[in-house]
């Protein structure tokens, strides 16, 4: 049973500044919202920055109040700043994580440190985009930045972000690109910027581009992706870092990569059972006192309080128990464990062989096993990154038996004891294929005695990237290759009597874009293996319990129109086309303290015809509306992506409306050559 979070009424102890302009050297001003302790002029405190493009005024406002107001009531000055060209900030937003964004971050940090209410020390916090640019700002080493909390982020923009996985093109590239198409195109608030808001909006729209078309011009790991990837030089990350994420999220690798490469007492990691959410609102639960953990971390590294945070375990991980497969969990049973360092001496990597007669700790029967997966293999896989779990969206994997018929299966004997899997399994495969471009999906599942199969973790590899993401090479037909597929990190307990199962396929719909031709892959069983990181008995430290989830009570928000989440899979038996339809409707809410009504809807359709990978089609359409008595603005966007054997094809549209009249319309057409995809 989930614990009820503790909500605090804090506004009698703090003051909120709705709009503060932060000047940039070139004359631009960035819009900030500030939360300050009431006595801050007499007793300056460290400042905490969150720096994202999601509209501090009417986008993330309730979330910001929960978090920043709590921090302010507990001794920190907080600033939530709109990135240039977003929200109410001046300038133009041309892409994610550009150099100007990082330059501006350094200027913001210097401005915060110089304020009379700041002690001169600055921290950062952020989830997703804000987690990314916290690391990127730290990489730049601005003098005042002493400690960051990075949540659901990455150290490698190519290998571990929404665009590619193992060199395979993710459907999330178009999904997020379609959402960002809207984020970058919505207007500033006239109550903040004045009567010329419409002209500012038109300036944004004039430079707006469908972002997937930009990203698809970089299908290999080139300088475009190396920029902003802090793994290029971990030595530049000299400030304290608390890295946090969840097993249900798409971003867990950064936690392990940071503690592995920095090995300092001021670098810690926490991985809970959650999706793409802050830990104090974590779903699946249990949620934790995440804000209290941030305060403890900043008290040590921004205020110099010797509270023992430097002696906390390097990694605190939620070890998940087995559960029946479901598309949503309110809670994941399990327990917290702690490890010192990564790789951990308490984890033994055991090699289990993929034999013709099953998965076993030793090599066995050899055979050449072939598979040509149906295009819809992967429908039970769940989302690459579950963004909507806070609304009980059914985004998690289904029973993996739905994908069995399209996969090679390797199943262990019933386990004679509990096995605790902690870390990243690695598949070492001996394979051959009959096409020059192909990929392989490897899924690890927990099979219960009744046969139900719960997905534990998985990995993808574009086989043309087997040696390098920077220099892919086509496959020779029929040639045997030894390839390595890294699966995502996880902590999972396999119970006695359960079985460990590996499924290998050549398609993973709708998560990954298919190869241009149906592929038959031959796997040489007995010469292939899975490396499993098992926790040794007694290896983990005792974990001090986290405090209960708590945060500030947000300002009133009134629901004017209820929202909904629709996720359905439809098979047309005439055309043989399978379609995944996702409709996220956030309804309409009124932010009572500013009187603004906000509506948002995103529809996503992904489909493919069986046997024809060139029939793959993705559509992402959004509608974003803002309304007050003195203001009415709406933005509609749509991106349709298809392909042929040699190119990706994108048709995109944007339409903007003010007071019900269309003031801007543009269509884009892109044809981008496929590069080993």
Buried (B, 14 or more C-beta within 10 A) or exposed (E): EEEEBEBBEBBEBBEBEBBBBBEBEEEBBBBBBBBBBEEBEEEBBBBBBBBBBBBBBBBBBBBBBBBBBBBBBBBBBBBBBBBBBBBBBBBBBBBBBBEBBBBBBBBBBBBBBEBEBBBBBBBBBBBBBBBBBBBBBBBEEBEBBBBBBBBBBBBBBBBBBBBBBBBBBBBBBBBBBBBBBBBBBBBBBBBBBEEEBBEBBBBBBEEBBBBBBBBBEBBBBEEBBBBBBBBEEBEEBBBBBBBBBBBBBBBBBBBBBBBBBBEBEBBBBBBBBBBBBBBBBBBBBBBBBBBBBBBBBBBBBBBEEEBEBBEBBBBBBBBBBBBEBEBBBEBBBBEBBBBBEBBBEBBEEEEBBBBBEBBBEEBBEBEBBEBBBBBBBBBBBBBBBBBBBBBEBBBBBBBBBBBBEBBBBBBBEEBEEBBBBBBBBBBBBBBBBBBBBBBBBBBBBBBBEEEBBBBBBBBBBBBBBBEEBEEBEEBEEEEEBEBEBBBBBBBBBBBEEBBBBBBBBBBBBBBBBBBBBBBBBBBBBBBBBBBBBBBEEEBBBEBEEBBBBBBBBBBEBEEEEEBEBEBEBEEEEEEBBBBBBBBBBBBBBBBEBBEBBBBBBBBBBBBBBBEBBBBBBBBBBBBBBBBBEEBBBBBBBBBBBBBEEEBBBBBBBBBBBBEEEEBBEBEBEBEBEBBBB
